[in-house]
């Protein structure tokens, strides 16, 4: 059970970037209940690559909690998106913010990438749209010797931003 000293409360003053970074850190730490608390109860998550939609915070967290173990998340990029506020929200006290993250998930010698787009309102994640891809060998016709200018890339081993929860608690907010 969390104590008030280690529980991080998200409110309107918390940066949407900090919220998304904490969300990934809680997933990495397998602290599912705390991750669920960052989602609005009616949140939705779209996995476009597999045409799946998860409705509700519990469903979003559950599918990740039961995903086969052995994975590690690397948060490679975190970006606030400009000009995406919902015009209908201008009359409300809680403007809509959008955040993009790029993560690499390593598991069993393979790497998977997700470009995720988060919709944040009133300090909670209301929607996530994810585009997943995995690393694989190119088709046989795309060989460097057959296509001028093509070179094979080296594996991506970037560590990315820290997802250690203590690091997140001790540093100043991202703006």
MARPA-726521 format. One record per atom (N, C-alpha, C, O, CB): x, y, z. Coordinates in steps of 0.05 Angstrom, whole numbers, plus 5000, padded with zeros to 4 digits. Glycine has a CB too. Example, Ala and Ser with C-alpha at 12.3 -4.5 7.8 and 13.67 -1.06 7.14 Angstrom:
BEGIN
526448865156
524649105156
526449345156
528549345169
522649115181
525749555142
527349795143
525850015157
526850235161
528249885114
//
This chain:
BEGIN
501749765000
500050005000
501850255000
503850265014
498150005024
501050454984
502650694982
502150875006
499950895017
501950844956
504251015014
503951215034
503851485021
504451514998
506351205055
502951685036
502751955024
505352055015
505452224996
501452145043
507551975027
510252075019
511151964993
512652094979
512252015041
510351714985
511251604960
509051614938
509551524916
512251324964
506751704945
504651724925
504751994912
504852204926
501851674938
504652004886
504952254871
502252324860
501152184844
507052224848
501152554870
498552644861
498752814837
500253004836
497052794884
497152754816
497052904792
494653104794
492453014800
496752724767
495153354789
493053554789
493453734765
495153694749
492953704815
491753944764
491954134741
494554274739
495254364717
489754334743
496154294760
498654434759
500954244749
503054344743
499354534787
500453984749
502453794740
502653804709
500553804695
501753514749
504953814699
505453824670
504353564658
504653344669
508453844664
503153594634
502153364619
504553184612
504152944610
500653454594
506853304607
509253144601
510052974625
510652734622
511653324592
509953094649
510652944673
508652724678
509452504687
510753144697
506152774672
504052574676
504652324658
504452094668
501252694669
505152374633
505652154614
508252004622
508451754621
505852254585
510352154629
512852024637
512351854662
513451624663
515052234643
510851944681
510251794705
508651544698
509051324709
508751964726
506751574679
505151344670
506951124660
506650884668
503151434648
508851184642
510750984632
512450874655
512950634655
512551104610
513251044674
514950944696
513350744713
514550544722
515951184713
510850804718
509250614734
508750354719
508750144732
506550744741
508450364693
508250114677
510849954680
510749714685
507650174647
513150094677
515649954679
516049824706
517049614709
517950154673
515049964727
515249864755
513049654761
513049544783
515150094774
511249614742
508949424746
507249514770
506149344785
510049134751
506949774774
505349884795
502649964782
502050194778
506650134809
501049754777
498649774761
496549954773
495350124758
497449504756
495949934798
493850104811
494550394809
492850564805
493450024840
497150464813
497950744811
497850844783
497051074778
500850774822
498450674763
498150754735
495250804729
494550994715
499350534716
493450634739
490650664733
489550924745
487751044734
489050424745
490651014767
489851264780
490451504762
489251724766
491151294807
492251484743
492951704725
491051724701
491051914686
495751674715
489351524698
487351514676
484651604686
483851544709
487251234664
483151734669
480351794677
478951524675
479651354659
479052014658
476851484692
475451224692
474351144664
474250904658
473151234711
473651344648
472451284622
474551294599
473851314576
470251474616
477151294606
479251304586
478951084565
477850874570
482051294599
480051144541
480150934520
482950924509
484551114510
478051004498
483650684498
486250644486
485850494460
484450284459
488150484505
486950604438
486750484412
489450374404
491450524404
485750694391
489550124396
491950004385
491349974355
490149774346
492649724398
492250174339
491550174311
492749944295
491349844277
492550434299
495049854302
496349634286
494849374287
494949214269
499149584297
493349334309
491849084312
488749134313
487248944319
492748934337
487949374309
485049454308
483649364334
481449254333
483749314284
484949434357
483649374383
483149634398
484649824396
485549184400
480849634412
480049874428
479449774456
477949584460
477650024415
480749904476
480249834504
478750064517
479650294515
482949784519
476550004529
474750214541
474950194571
474549984584
471850174532
475650424584
475750444613
478650394623
480150244612
473950244625
479250544645
481950524656
482650244664
484950154660
482050714681
480750094676
481349824685
482149644661
483949484664
478949704700
480749674639
481349504615
484149574604
485649394596
479249544594
484749834603
487349924592
489649804609
491549704598
487450224591
489449834634
491549734652
491649434652
493849314652
491149844680
489349304652
489249004654
490748874630
492248684634
486348914654
490248974605
491548844582
494648864584
496048694575
490548974556
495649084596
498549104600
499548944623
501748834622
499249394604
497948914644
498748754668
498948464661
500548324673
496748804690
497248364642
497348084636
499048024611
499247794603
494447984630
500248224600
502048184577
504348004587
505448044609
503148454566
505247804571
507347624580
509847784590
510747964577
508147444557
510847704612
513047844626
515647824612
516047664593
513347724654
517547984620
520247984610
520948234593
522948244580
520647744593
519248434594
519648674577
520748904594
520448924618
517048764564
522149084579
523249334591
522549564573
522849554549
526349304594
521549774585
520750014570
523050214570
524250264591
518150144582
523550334547
525450554544
523950794532
523150774509
527950474527
523551004548
522251244538
524251404522
526051524534
520951414561
524051414496
526051544479
525451834474
527251994471
526251394453
522851904472
522152184467
519552244481
517852074485
521852234436
519252494488
516852594501
516352874491
518053054495
517052584533
514052924479
513653184466
510753284471
508853134469
514053164435
510553544479
507953674481
507253754452
508853874438
508053914500
504753694444
503853764418
502554044419
501054094437
501953554406
503254204399
502254474398
499854494380
499654354360
504454674388
497854664388
495654714370
493554494369
492154464350
496554764343
493454324390
491554104390
489454134411
487953944416
493053844393
489254364424
487154404444
484454374431
484054464409
487454674458
482654244445
479954214436
478454474439
478254584461
478453984452
477454594416
476054854418
473654844437
473055044450
475154934391
472354614440
470054594458
470954624487
469254684504
468654334454
473454574493
474454584521
475054874530
475554914553
476854414524
475055064511
475855334519
473855454539
474655634555
475955514494
471455364539
469455464558
469755324585
468655424605
466655424547
471055104586
471354954611
473855044625
475555184614
471454654606
474154954650
476455024666
478854834660
481054884670
475755014695
478454624645
480454424641
481054404611
479754254597
479654154652
483154544601
483854524573
484954244566
486054104583
485854734565
484554164542
485553904532
488353944522
488954134508
483653794509
490153774531
492953774522
493553514508
492453304515
494953834545
495353514489
496253274475
499153234479
500753434477
495453274445
500052984484
502852914488
503452684470
501852494467
503452854518
505852694458
506852464442
509152344457
510852484468
507752564413
509252074457
511651934468
512451724448
510851614433
510951804496
515051684447
516251464432
517651274452
519451364466
518251564409
516751024453
517950834470
518950594454
517950534433
516050734492
521150474464
522050224454
521650024476
522450074499
525150234444
520549794470
520149584490
521849344481
521449244459
517049504492
523649264498
525449034492
524348794506
523648804530
528349094500
524148574492
523248324504
524348084488
524048074464
520148304505
525647904502
526647654490
528247704465
527947564444
524247474483
530047904466
531847954444
530648104420
531948144400
532947704433
528148194423
526748344402
526148624413
525948664437
524148204393
525748804394
524949084402
522349154388
521949084364
527149284395
520649294402
518049394392
518049694398
519049784418
515649244405
516849844379
516650134382
513750214383
512150104369
518250274360
513150414399
510450534400
510650834399
512050954415
508950434425
509250944380
508751234379
505951254392
503951154382
508751364350
505851384415
503351404430
502551704432
504251874437
503651284459
499951744429
498852014430
496852014453
494851874453
497452104403
497452174474
495852194498
494152444498
495152664490
497652184524
491652424505
489952654509
489552684539
488652504553
487152624495
490352924549
490352974578
488453204584
488453404570
493253054588
486753164604
484853374612
484453354642
484153134653
482053334597
484653584656
484253594685
486153414700
485453294720
481353524692
488653394690
490653234704
490352934701
491752784716
490653304732
488652844683
488252554678
488552494648
488052664631
485452464688
489452244643
489552154615
486752054607
485651884620
491751924612
485752174586
483052104576
483051924552
481251764548
481552364569
485251934537
485351764513
488351714506
490051884510
483851884489
488851474495
491451394485
491051274458
489351094454
492951204505
492551364438
492451244412
495351144406
497251304407
491451444389
495650884401
498350774398
498750644371
496950504361
498950574420
501050694360
501850574335
504350404340
506550524344
502350794312
504050144341
506249954347
507549844322
506249794302
505249734365
510149804324
511649664303
513849504316
514749564338
512849874282
514649294302
516849134313
519249144294
518949214270
516048844319
521549074304
523849064286
523948794273
523348584286
526549114302
524648794248
524748544233
526648584209
527348804202
521948454223
527548364198
529348384175
527848494151
525448424148
530648104169
529148654135
527748744110
527348514091
528748314093
529448974097
525548554072
525148344052
527648304035
529348484033
522748414034
527848074023
530247994008
530948193985
533248233979
529947723996
528948313973
529448493950
530748753959
531748903943
526848553936
530648823985
531849073995
534549014008
534849024032
529949204016
536448943992
539148904001
540849153995
540349283974
540448653987
542649224012
544349464007
545749453980
546049663967
546449494029
546549213971
547949193945
546049233922
546949283900
549448933943
543449203926
541549233905
540249513903
539249583882
539249033908
540449663924
539249933925
541350143933
542250143955
536849933945
541950313914
543950523920
542950703943
540650773945
544450703895
544850763961
544250933984
543150794008
542750924029
542351143975
542650544006
541550384029
543750274045
545550144034
539650164019
543750314071
545550184090
543950064112
541850174120
547750384100
544849844123
543549724146
544049884171
546349964176
544449424150
542049924187
542350064213
543249874234
542649634234
539650204221
544749984253
545549834277
543149824296
541449994296
548049954290
543049614313
540949594333
540849844351
542849964357
541249344350
538449924358
537950154375
538250074404
536749914415
535050274370
540250194417
540750124445
540550374463
541650374485
543550004449
539150584454
538850824471
537350754496
535450604496
537351044455
538350854519
537050814544
534550984547
532550904559
538950874567
534651224536
532351404537
532251554564
534151554579
529851244533
529951674569
529551834593
529251644617
528351414614
527052014591
529851734640
529651574664
526651504670
524951684669
530951704689
526151254676
523451174685
523651074714
521750944723
522350954667
525751144728
525951064756
524251254772
524551504770
528951074766
522451154787
520551314802
521851504821
520851734825
518551144817
524051424834
525451614852
526651844837
526552074847
527651464867
527651794813
528752014796
526552214790
527052454790
530051904771
524152114784
521952294776
521052464800
520252694796
519652124766
521052344824
520152494847
522152704856
521352914868
519652304870
524752664851
526752854861
527453074842
528753264850
529252704867
526553064817
527353274798
525053474795
522753414801
528053144771
525653714786
523553914782
521753834759
522453674742
524754184776
519353944759
517353884738
518353964711
519854164708
514654024744
517553814690
518253884663
516054084654
513654044661
518353634644
516754284640
514654474630
514154444601
512454594590
515454754636
//
